[in-house]
């Protein structure tokens, strides 16, 4: 199981490999937690469930705030960047595949891809065995997402989530599949953040070579992002994972898989840090197959349709509900791929 900040990884992982062959600035930031004084004034989250309003998107994220316009990939990269230096840690070999997982979930949240149907007319397959299918091939306007979407649309037969993470990362032994690799991902994401006013571009000399770096210029955006993750594990924690905001849950799990979540949790006081780590451990220990099945059962109980057949922009409530199920299944499939 992928341990993230709970346990340092080795150089390899069974399901998804991490060598970052696509970016020149390899690795993602991982800050060792310093011994900070206890901050007893910080509010504690209740162990009980929050109500639906507290778990809603409007409550969890301000739609008008700048960080709300960031994609999952940009948020993970921003967490990994060193504020002043403007580059990610050279020792992190996990961020490359983590960003590819973000791409898959982002496409699913936008209603472009889903997992193939299972358990209706055919034998039910587990999440990691189900193929990724293109539901809507309309371009998103994001270059990385559209490039990945075109690869998935043109690939026959279709591939599974772990396979796509490997293909998009360039971590495959099949030379015929190397053209699927998304190149210069971090540099392209950093340029997006520069355009959004979060980062700037500088040149740094490392004696034997010069490197383009992207220091943080709008620290408020990163601080709000960090607070969002801290609140998700503390003041806005809920024991019912299905009441958590789906984007925040995805960000928590993929930031951990990319080994950059420690950067958000390190500033916490000792008590809050320990509590956040226990709750993160609870999330990592969840059975992804069971959680995906609960989504379907909850949707069926509410009169929706199983399998995620509806369009995300459909007018009917059942189609919207089934679109949420489809996105949820993709999210749990990606999480399962990194937890192997």
C-alpha positions, 0 to 999 in steps of 0.5 A, a space after each residue: 500500500 502506498 504510504 505517502 507521508 506515513 512511511 517513506 517509499 522505496 524506489 519502486 512500487 508494484 502497480 505504478 512506477 515513479 521514475 520521472 522520465 518526462 520532466 527535467 526537474 525530477 521529484 516532488 517536495 517532501 519536507 521533514 516535519 519540524 518539532 513545532 510547539 503545541 498549538 492548543 488553540 487550533 480547533 479540533 474536528 469532531 469525530 462524528 459525521 458532519 451534515 450535508 451542508 458542511 460537506 457540500 462543495 460550497 461549504 468546502 471550497 469558495 467558488 470565487 477564490 483563486 485556488 478554486 480555479 486550479 486543477 488537481 494537477 496544479 494543486 499537487 505541483 504547487 504543494 511540491 514546489 519550494 516557495 523561494 527556490 521554485 522547484 520540486 525536490 530532486 529526491 522525490 520519485 513519486 510526483 510524476 505518476 501522481 500527476 498522471 493520476 490527477 489527470 485521470 480523476 480530473 477528466 472523470 470529474 469533467 465528465 469526459 471518461 469513466 470506467 466500463 460497465 460491470 456487473 450487469 450483463 457480464 461478470 462483475 470486475 474489480 476496479 483495477 480490471 475495468 477499462 477506461 472508456 471515453 464518454 465525451 470527447 469534447 475538448 476541455 480547454 486544458 492542453 494536458 487533459 486534452 492530450 490525454 483524452 485524445 490518447 484514450 479516444 484513439 486507443 483500441 482496445 481500451 486500457 485500465 487505470 494502472 496501465 494508463 498511469 504507466 503509459 502517460 508517465 512513460 513507465 512501460 517496457 513496450 516501446 510501441 507505447 512510448 508515444 503515450 508519454 506526456 512530456 514536460 508535464 511539470 513545466 507546462 503546469 508551472 507555466 499555467 500557474 505563472 499565467 494565473 499569477 501564482 508563480 513567476 519564472 526565473 533562471 537559477 545557476 547550479 554551477 554546471 547547468 542553468 535551470 528554469 525555476 518558478 518561485 511562488 509569488 502569490 503565497 496566499 493561494 498556496 496557504 489557502 490550499 494548505 489550509 483546505 487540506 488541513 481542515 479536511 483532516 481536522 475541523 471539517 473531518 467526517 467519518 463518512 467518506 462519502 460526505 467529503 468533497 470529492 475534489 478535496 478527497 482526491 487531492 488528499 489521496 493523490 498528494 499523499 501518493 505524490 509524496 507532497 502532503 507532508 508539506 501541508 501537514 508539517 506546520 501543524 502543532 503536535 496534537 493536530 499533526 498526530 490527529 491528522 495522520 490518524 485520520 489519513 491512515 483511516 482513509 488509506 485503509 479504506 477498501 476502494 472496492 467497497 467504497 465504489 459499491 457504496 456509491 452505487 448502492 446510495 445512488 440506487 437507493 436515491 432512485 438514480 441509475 447504476 453504472 454512471 451512464 448519465 452526462 455530467 451536464 444532463 438536465 435530469 437528477 438521475 443522470 446527474 447522480 449517475 455521472 457523480 457515480 461514474 466520477 466516484 468510481 474513477 476516483 476510487 480506481 485511481 486511489 486503488 492503483 496507488 494503494 497497491 
